[in-house]
Amino acid sequence: MTIEIRVPEAGESITQVELARWLVEDGAFVEKDQEIAEIDSDKATLTINADAAGKIHIDVDAGSTVEPGKIIGKIDTTVAGNPDEKVAEKSADIAPPSRESEIEREQPAEQKEEKPDRDAKGTITITPQAKKLLEEHGLPTGWDHINPDSKRITKKDILAAISGRFADKAPGDKMVQKSDAGKYGSSSRDEQRNKMSTLRKKVAERLVSVKNQTAMLTTFNEVDMSAIIALRKKHQIAFTEKYGFKLGFMSFFVKALTESIPYFPQVNGYIDSNHIILPDYADVGIAVSTPKGLMVPVIRNAESMTIPDIESEINELAEKARNNKITIEELTGGTISITNGGVFGSMLSTPIINPPQSAILGMHNIIERPVAVQGKVEIRPMMYLALSYDHRIVDGKESVSFLVNVKEMIENPVRMLLSGKGEGEAILRL
């Protein structure tokens, strides 16, 4: 019996996707539910699983543009697999694992020895562990320039590159080792030409359209993180023991955001034709950087969630996005977004709105700085906040007041439990 492999639906508005890569070779035996291919849409990278076990026949090459429902291959279920053969879950350009690699996995970690695979030239060998790091970190494959005197690239070489001993010569150039004098150790002028993925092309189009079609402005403020840091330090162990994951900063900002929205609903709205839509719910998008590009998973009805609930949802969605397990539904919609450039060391930035939303909150890194506190100079952990907004729907007064409200909640977390009010205001019903 032959089973057809079809491109799955990728969303109502998506009519074309790109067959990014095959995870198995033509003629290989695949197990049922094994991941066999990846497709790139303008919203996410999706995987195709085998509907049955059998021998695969590939009809469409990787890199081709295909329509949802198109047949890209077949599985012959009459072919039985070899029980001694290890099924390879890999791209076509990676050599299949040998029996030696299976034996290696059975050895204790301290006794394992990296056994290299030979590259296409037959001159440079790259160990399996090194290849895995290459894929995980999206590093260039031109490793012949990293260590000219060596014919074998190991995991240690890759880790050295990641830690900063090596640097990119220029965007798209191969990575080359720096000498002690600070100059590049190679005179190569090679270039790499990589096709833009469907996701990255769509992100580029949307970013340009935002600049051209909205009246985007950004307002800034700074927030004292002392209270949040002290709260996390005091309760981190108990929180981790109870919920099984650590308490981060993002969940506090999501909560402060949702508690501030009722006072300034415009920041949570959007324009539809000649109407302004103001949802009575808050679906908060969290910008996540992935090897495939920027993705914005959405936390639905965040206004009704507790901080532990929000933290759990953030961890789950971020993990799915980075591992290409995110679904179209989890990326669709959103009424307002948050991005955290601070994880990369950003001091200040102007985040770009995620259309059709009207606002995005930007977090940045925390730096201890001298600030005036009740007439005295103190060293406090400070963070710059940025709110980019569409001036067509959000006025300056609302945007500034909204950001101040978020700031006050972060500096006094109890306000999050009192609908944004101070203790006295809540007690006196003001």
URMOSUL-V341796 format. One record per run of one state. SS is the DSSP state (alpha for helix, beta for strand, coil for the rest). FROM is the first residue (numbers start at 1). TO is the last residue. If there is no record, write none. Layout:
<<SS;FROM;TO> <SS;FROM;TO>>
This chain:
<<coil;1;1> <beta;2;6> <coil;7;16> <beta;17;22> <coil;23;28> <beta;29;30> <coil;31;34> <beta;35;40> <coil;41;44> <beta;45;49> <coil;50;53> <beta;54;58> <coil;59;64> <beta;65;66> <coil;67;70> <beta;71;76> <coil;77;98> <alpha;99;106> <coil;107;108> <alpha;109;111> <coil;112;115> <beta;116;118> <coil;119;124> <beta;125;127> <alpha;128;137> <coil;138;142> <alpha;143;145> <coil;146;151> <beta;152;153> <coil;154;154> <alpha;155;165> <beta;166;168> <coil;169;174> <beta;175;178> <coil;179;183> <beta;184;184> <coil;185;197> <alpha;198;213> <coil;214;215> <beta;216;224> <coil;225;225> <alpha;226;243> <coil;244;249> <alpha;250;261> <coil;262;264> <alpha;265;268> <coil;269;269> <beta;270;272> <coil;273;274> <beta;275;277> <coil;278;283> <beta;284;290> <coil;291;292> <beta;293;299> <coil;300;301> <alpha;302;304> <coil;305;306> <alpha;307;322> <coil;323;327> <alpha;328;331> <coil;332;335> <beta;336;340> <alpha;341;344> <coil;345;358> <beta;359;363> <coil;364;365> <beta;366;373> <coil;374;375> <beta;376;390> <coil;391;395> <alpha;396;411> <coil;412;412> <alpha;413;418> <coil;419;422> <alpha;423;427> <coil;428;430>>
